[in-house]
Amino acid sequence: MEIIYRRPKKAPSINEIDNSTNSSSGSTKRNGGGSSLRSKHNARPGNPYTAASQTTTTDIILFRSIQILLAIAVFWFLSLIISVDSPTTANNDGLRGSGSASITTSLDPKEIANARDHISKIREDFYTRYGGKSEALDMLKRGLRTFESEKAAAKNMGSVRSIADRYLRSIIRFEEKQSSSASHQAEFVMAFGGYSVTVGRGNHFEQSYPFVMEKILAPILALPPLGVKLVVRNSAIGGIPSFPYGWCLPNFLGEDADAVSWDYGMNEGNGASGLESYVRQALQMPKSPPMFILLDMKQPRLDLLQKYVNMGFLTDPVALGGRDAVNKKLLQLPEEDKPLGLQKWDEWGAPKGAPGQSPWHPKKMEHELMGWMMAMHMIDAVEAALNVMEEDANWRENVLQRNLSLGGMLPAPVTNVGNTGALSILQGAPSNDDSSKWHMNRVSCRTSFLPNMFGNLNSIIESGVTKDEDDMLQSREDSLFNGGWVMDVGKVERETKVKVQKYGGLGYIDMKTALYGIPSSGTLKLWLPYELSATNPVQSTGDVIAATYFNSVVICEVNEKRGDKECNMLSDLAYEVGNVAVEKAGVTQLKGVASYLKKDICVRLDIPKDAKLSTKGSDFGLPVAVTITRSDVTRENGACSISHVIWEHNVV
């Protein structure tokens, strides 16, 4: 089936309409009565305001009237220019006030009907694949949970309608930036974070549920009158906890993400503290609040999302399950009698024996089920968007009025992470005048993990690194580490990737690279830029206290367990911040949240009171140095490693 996308013709702007009208009417006035005026003045040459002229009262009144009319026309024209050029207020989503309400396009009923016809066909495919309409809808109800608030329901603004508004805002955003945008159509970005389940381990990367959803949803969204391009990013990384990843969401998911996801349930038990900290970081992203996708069905985490919906900080989260959504009786049928979507249920997508074919990883058809369930929910929102466009002639203006802008505000936390040693960088801090209102300082991240869209760890390295151009999967000689830290991968990561290569790579793009060092590698020097606009820019750093601009620094190692003799970030490394040594009491192991297989992988550094800033051109930042102090740290037992550097700004 070939789907032809026809972009709607661009409507003339309000300026073009007004200028065209005024040009036409103005020329009529000038040409209509102007000939008689010219004949009168030609018959009576000379300046009518000179004493020598013979001027009648009628001539003077007529000339004065023309002057007044010209003055009014000039005033009107200038006011029009000012009103067009004056800026409108933009919200956190990058959308302006009511400016786009003036853009009007006529809807083609045939396009609406065609889009609805395609939606109906997709639904019929879903029903057929999963045992008929009743069975398929029951499966969807068990496998996909939405969260509604009474307040939103009263306004007919449930989860589906909220996602519909997201589609429509992407259209408005494109219309406003069309002249300066490289894109040729509106985009809706869904960025998936998590670990091995979302990556699709045991299957091909393209068989993971985000890409299954994309294949179903993308052609529907692209149909006119919506004409929205779906962008799906699977940025999950196998074998990681929710933090430090959660501090680096813009790096991994992109600052333009409309939807983000969480998939760390197998590593984090039944608790919800890691999820809440992740949600609060997501609420700091440019398109806040994003649509939030939870790949988990544990009750404490469901309860947490419901509370954030009730408080008005999330509008349309969903929780997605997998195999538990399936009617087990259907799986017990003979293979030929099973619905199409449940056939070959126990087969992996990758060749037999490929890495990741473990009982806790979904097989190919379970990923397909998850992708179909997400697609059905998102397609319901496409239909809701079509209804809004058809029924509301002022939908642009009304969608903008409904746009939720939190202004960086957060609620008081539901869970307690006070014992982690990093409350402010995980959950924020209460406002001085109202303890129920919290805020979070700007957090910056540089990481060596892949895939990342920007902010590579290399960008903050000043010195102390040995450059190596060899393939990352090739083993490094010990001599390479003498005189500099080396970008490398751990033993388990290398062995796993080499096994995957035997199966053609399976399309995976994730890799846990990190800087590794031993005592002979020397001191690693970093420079962390201040990335806020300072009210009082630093001109000279000599007397500036670093703690005025920086609240804390967090350094994380690669998450791999290598034995009792491996490098310990807390005891085997010495840190300098702002050219001042950080005392042992100022280095804190983060407990619980940034943990993998019960191993804590991050430390927090206080900013010493005497720490100073330094400058680079017009920029200023914080120097940080790391030195290995334990003399018997070896690569064999576990070298020291750094994979993430995170820093928290103070607003000045």
Secondary structure, 3 states (H helix, E strand, C coil): CCCCCCCCCCCCCHHHHHHHHHHHHHHHHHHHHHHHHHHHHHHCCCCCCCCCCCCCHHHHHHHHHHHHHHHHHHHHHHHHHHHHHCCCCECCCCCECCHHHHCCCCCCHHHHHHHHHHHHHHHHHHHHHCCCHHHHHHHHHHHEEECCCHHHHHCCCCHHHHHHHHHHHHHHHHHHHCCCCCCCCEEEEEEECCCHHHHCCCCCHHHCHHHHHHHHHHHHHHCCCCCEEEEEEECCCCCCCCCCHHHHHHHHHCCCCCEEEECCCCCCCCCCHHHHHHHHHHCCCCCCCCEEEECCCCHHHHHHHHHHHHCCCCCCCEEECCHHHCCHHHHCCCHHHCCHHHCCCCCCCCCCCCCCCCCCCCCHHHHHHHHHHHHHHHHHHHHHHHHHHHHCCCHHHHHHHHCCCCCCCEECCCCCCCCCCCHHHHHCEECCCCCCEEECCCEEEEECCECCCCCEHHHHEEECECCCCCCCCCCCCHHHHCCCEEEEECHHHHHHHHHHHCCCCCCCCCECEEEEECHHHCCEEEEEECCCCCCCCCCCCCCCEHHHCEEEEEEECCCCCCCCCCCCCCCCEEEEECCEECCHHHEEECCCCCEECCEECEEEECCCCCCECEEECCEEEEEEEEEECCCCCCCCCCCEEECEEEEEECCC
